[in-house]
Amino acid sequence: MTTLDDLRQRLNEIDSKLIELIAERQEKSREIARVKRATGYATRDFARERDVIMSARAAATARGISPNLAEDLMRMLIRSSLATQEQASVAARGQGSGQRALVIGGSGKMGRWFVEFLCSQGFAVDISDPAGAPPGAADIGDFRDDPLAHDLIVVATPLSLTDAILRELALRRPKGVIFDLGSLKSPLRGGLMTLLHHGCQVTSVHPMFGPDTELLSGRHVIFVDVGCAPALARARELFAPTMVEQVVMSLDDHDRLIAYVLGLSHALNIAFFTALAESGEAAPRLAKLSSTTFDAQLDIASRVAQESPDLYFEIQSLNDYGAASLEALAQAVEKLRKAVLSRDRAAFTELMEKGRDYLEDRRSITAQRA
């Protein structure tokens, strides 16, 4: 008779074969990337992805397996394959071949992401960070003691330090392209303009993704035009081999929109977990009464709660346009509160319908872009 240990051993063997097949699939993805580069094909083919997913769903159904499980698995594999192809494309283009880059603050989370990104493009990357240099980069110590003969200088420091560093760089007038990675640009206006007035090649960049991101497809990078076209073009070239969506805008437009994209979403989640924490309802009791909506919101709020309070406070308090989104949130909550307490069904329905119309419009725009 087959024992439990026998069955578990067989599962282990199957799992091992699955890993081998995934590794083989990844290698084929690298070959596909080479062929696409040679023939001029785009890295991403949405029609092909749909065919793969629909075929997997049909095959799963025929074998009595959940088609949703098959689709989730294929989407994960496609995403991994795209990441492999994107990384191969970035390395092949070699934007930084023979050039030097300096990342000030290169041991921070986004600083490390940029160190790896620039290394993959062939840059020789130096780091100036009190915490030292991550693997693959050289520690030059304090950038103030360096000649700054780099082709590219990336300032990836906390927002509270960045403006002063930009002003210091302006006094040195380095020849290379300079850009920051700040989530806000209002607090950096003085430093950016000082660089520009001192004849430096300067622009400003905001990656709209976290440091754990591997695949840039569907992600956005905002490029803030501060008046130096060559620097803007050079910064955009760095992301040309990727599938990232590039958006160019002015400094004021950036911060006005970020007040909603980051400021409003952060504030909403902070208010959500604050209300829960002060409700008097114990977390274990609420966990037993989960729902789809509550669980989804709780998952987002939990991630927000783990972020840096200092960074999130800066995003809320240093944005010249931040008050508008907070006021919009306060007014929205008051409208909801008033409609519920007065039992005004019509007003409540109007809020729901207005939101539905807005979100449908946004979904349509997103679908057209894809």
Secondary structure, DSSP 8 states (H G I E B T S, - for coil): ---HHHHHHHHHHHHHHHHHHHHHHHHHHHHHHHHHHHHT--S--HHHHHHHHHHHHHHHHHTT--HHHHHHHHHHHHHHHHHHHHHHHHHHH-TTTT-EEEEETTTSHHHHHHHHHHHHTT-EEEEE-TT---TTSEE---GGGS----SEEEE-S-HHHHHHHHHHHHHH--SSEEEE--S-SGGGHHHHHHHHHTT-EEEEEEE-S-TT----TT-EEEEE--S-HHHHHHHHHHTTTS--EEEEE-HHHHHHHHIIIIIIHHHHHHHHHHHHHTS---HHHHHTT--HHHHHHHHHHHHHHTS-HHHHHHHHHS-TTHHHHHHHHHHHHHHHHHHHHTT-HHHHHHHHHHHHHHHHHHHHHHHHH-
